[in-house]
Amino acid sequence: MSEKITDDVLREVFLKTKTVAIVGISPDPAKPSHYVPAFMQREYGYKIIPVHPAHAGTTILGEPVLATLADLPVQEGGTGVDFVEIFRAAPAIAPFVVEAARRGIPYIWMPLGVSHEESAAEARALGATVIQDRCPKIDLPRLFPDGLPARD
């Protein structure tokens, strides 16, 4: 059963998030997998961790690109990533959703037009909040038109 994501849930996600991993990030500024994280970084101050095997070792949005989620540095209490957005088509997204949940990433996001209820249910069972078929570039300015309040 799909989890109802309310504006209150979205506000909580955005307020508790500081670091966002972007799986499938693109170096092409015309693609959503580039301009959405660029917007989050530039307009809302999120730290972006790019993840894409084809671009590993390069830099996107001023950050070094990791090959996989397994390459996230382990810190006390987890990976230090609060939120992962996975830019993959629905048929290919399931392993990334489940891996993110297993790595303890609390918020897992699937972009507009993408949902995968089976993997979302598995991730929720592992304790993650899963947001499907939404866009932070739409929801952030709608919920926080004046920017985010100061966060610890």
C-alpha positions, -999 to +999 in steps of 0.1 A: +000+000+000+014+034-010+024+057+018+005+091+018+031+119+015+016+151+029+030+186+028+039+181+065+060+150+056+077+169+028+084+198+051+100+174+076+121+158+049+134+191+036+141+205+071+159+174+083+180+171+052+214+186+047+232+161+024+216+147-007+230+118-029+219+120-065+220+086-082+221+089-120+232+125-120+240+140-154+267+165-164+242+178-190+226+210-175+195+204-197+186+172-179+165+171-148+191+148-132+214+179-133+192+209-130+172+196-100+202+189-078+218+221-090+187+240-079+187+223-045+224+232-040+223+267-053+189+279-040+185+259-008+221+251+003+220+213+002+253+195-001+251+173-032+269+140-036+268+129-072+266+092-079+270+077-114+293+049-125+299+064-160+311+097-145+330+084-114+362+103-108+349+135-125+333+165-109+296+175-113+282+206-095+317+211-080+316+177-062+335+145-070+313+118-085+311+085-068+305+053-088+278+037-065+261+042-032+285+016-018+312+043-022+295+067+002+319+073+031+308+055+063+306+078+093+295+074+129+257+067+126+257+059+089+267+074+056+260+111+065+234+112+036+200+123+047+182+120+013+188+102-020+171+110-052+173+082-078+171+093-114+164+059-129+134+046-149+109+027-128+119-008-141+155-002-131+150+017-098+142-011-074+178-021-065+188+015-058+157+021-035+164-010-015+202-004-013+196+032+000+173+019+027+197-008+037+224+018+040+202+037+065+194+067+043+162+079+058+146+096+028+144+081-006+130+101-035+118+090-070+113+118-095+082+128-114+068+100-134+087+073-115+072+050-088+079+014-078+056+003-051+073-031-044+107-016-037+091+014-018+073-011+005+106-029+012+124+004+019+096+015+042+099-018+061+135-010+066+126+024+081+129+048+052+104+074+041+098+069+004+085+097-018+075+087-053+065+107-085+074+141-071+100+168-077+120+187-051+124+216-076+086+220-074+080+212-038+108+232-022+097+266-035+060+258-030+066+249+007+095+273+014+091+303-010+114+324+012+141+297+016+147+272+044+149+285+080+182+281+097+190+244+105+215+229+130 
